[in-house]
Amino acid sequence: MSKSTKWFLIIFGILVFLGLGFALLIYGIASSLGDQTTEVVTTGNGARIAVVEVNGVITSSDNVVRQLKKYREDNAIKGILLRVDSPGGGVVASQEIYEEVRKTRESGKPIVVSMGALAASGGYYVSCGASRLVANRGTLTGSIGVISEFLQLQDALGKLGVSVKTIKSGKLKDSGSSTRKMTEEDERYFQQLMDDVHRQFIDVVERERDLDHDMVVKMADGRVFTGEQAVENGLVDTLGTFEDAVRITADLAGISGEPAIVKERRSHSLWEGIFGDVDESLTDLKHELLGKPALSYRFVGPGSLH
């Protein structure tokens, strides 16, 4: 090995070492400036109302449940306003949020839902546990139904010369696999699951909205309703804006004057500030292609992906 080659390798090694050190330093700084959650108080100076948001596709219940539990147990918070703008999402995540909303109402602390542009399927499910449901005239809500989508890749894999060998115990163990065609037995199996979870949705609407069973079944075909139609059919209590919902919450909580609005504000880490949009786009793509819940209370019509 020549002398010049040795020097080149030494210098290259030093540069690689410095590069790794710099990358670790940046990562350490980004990690130390992690996400922080603070509370902000806006508008009035009266008793406090907390605002909790359910936005976008419901993939997890953790954050919303945490906030509802925190504000329910906080004696300084006299009422909670749940702002819902969602096409729904996973069945279990929607059910967990609904249960926490119901617990809050039954604790004696009023919780009011303010519906945005879309409060459909799981977005409507989580709303059902509230003390009062408020929708705008043009809100799309309802969509009482269940959906499951399965990628069918066997033809594409065959064209690429790729085959998959599955070894299983139990004839339905690989039902829904994207690498083989779904059989009639598979379809019957999944339809039974859909029907049972659909029944659970219908039971909640029937009980919480105090509606006739046959009437709910008739509406529970997946269709959406405008806010006006939802009020007419008993799915929503009243029409109103977000500000109207604030006033209703204050009235139910016995607050006189203009209430103070408490809301969590999340400050992003340095890493997320730089790469957050890229991470979010990749996560959304992964979710759409691979990560959809097996069972979803989700509206899939126009405007549902926002």
Secondary structure as UniProt FT lines:
FT   HELIX           3..32
FT   STRAND          36..43
FT   STRAND          48..55
FT   HELIX           62..73
FT   TURN            75..76
FT   STRAND          77..86
FT   STRAND          88..90
FT   HELIX           91..106
FT   TURN            107..108
FT   STRAND          111..120
FT   HELIX           122..127
FT   TURN            128..129
FT   STRAND          132..135
FT   TURN            137..138
FT   STRAND          140..142
FT   HELIX           154..159
FT   TURN            160..161
FT   TURN            171..176
FT   TURN            178..179
FT   HELIX           184..209
FT   HELIX           213..219
FT   STRAND          224..226
FT   HELIX           227..232
FT   TURN            233..234
FT   STRAND          238..239
FT   HELIX           242..253
FT   STRAND          260..267
FT   HELIX           270..289
FT   STRAND          296..298
FT   TURN            302..303
//
